[in-house]
């Protein structure tokens, strides 16, 4: 049953990516809001995170656990990545953020935990993740890093809506977690950038690549997410009213002035406003934050799951080893077939908002080149007519 749920999340994720690339994600966001699925996804996200913290270590310590395949474990690890990727794609929309309702507090806490991991990675040179079975170690470390980067984007989209967020959410971001100072640390240490053999490397689009000397000052998407989140949190009047600009926070924020070069501001002109704000902050003593006499909401998902399962983690692990992570050869083949179907070209094309078009005449097509399976045609006549143009590409891809 859980695997079916994962398949549904994976298909939603693929549909969101395909729709976003075609600029047609509005229908998906409306469905997620109408059926109140965002709170469900947030709870599922945190459930998998807790599984990684509580079940995974026990699983790895079991001496008699010798799985035939680590594929089922990988699927659970991948589930968190699928959900956060889906949320990153849709949280751009205000209505999605609002539809999270009280669970927005749980998502803010989740993002804070992931950003803390990023800062720890830059300080220690590695991601602070649990050590999994040897064959999953590299994948788990890479996945944790990429999940944390997705969480950074989600947090930035949440800060876009500071004017409409509940007061408890602002208090959580500004005072409980002090996100402005955490974001300053990300600017300082930039965990998606490193030097290797004297060359600067940056992490973009899922891979590390060497940056040519002439491009080393260019802002990446991840750099932009941090700066935009800082703009949202520091320049909003409501945030300025609630944030405590004490000596420590002020000294941390003023570190940003060293990074606000003319070249950086040329790439993101809005940073001029942040530069002015920091110059003013340097010579003034802001008033203490105004305390609102309101009952503050707190996130509940993490604590509820921990409390419900306290003292049961080892028993849960043994149950999962017996019923989930020790499949028979036949069950493994069935899972592999279902996974292959989820990622098949036919499935992706069925999820795409635009139907394929004929390579010859441009009308909607239902037949595909059987040799390369990459080009579409509406009729056999169009395929024959287009063959001379398609032949070279077909030979390369076949």
Secondary structure as UniProt FT lines:
FT   HELIX           2..21
FT   TURN            22..23
FT   HELIX           26..34
FT   TURN            35..36
FT   HELIX           38..61
FT   TURN            63..64
FT   HELIX           71..90
FT   TURN            91..92
FT   HELIX           94..99
FT   TURN            100..102
FT   HELIX           103..124
FT   HELIX           134..159
FT   TURN            160..164
FT   HELIX           167..171
FT   HELIX           172..176
FT   HELIX           179..189
FT   TURN            191..192
FT   STRAND          193..196
FT   TURN            197..198
FT   STRAND          199..204
FT   TURN            205..206
FT   STRAND          207..210
FT   HELIX           213..215
FT   TURN            216..217
FT   HELIX           221..235
FT   HELIX           237..242
FT   HELIX           247..254
FT   HELIX           255..258
FT   HELIX           262..267
FT   TURN            269..270
FT   HELIX           271..282
FT   HELIX           301..308
FT   TURN            309..311
FT   HELIX           313..323
FT   HELIX           329..342
FT   HELIX           345..351
FT   TURN            359..361
FT   STRAND          367..368
FT   TURN            370..372
FT   STRAND          376..377
FT   HELIX           380..397
//
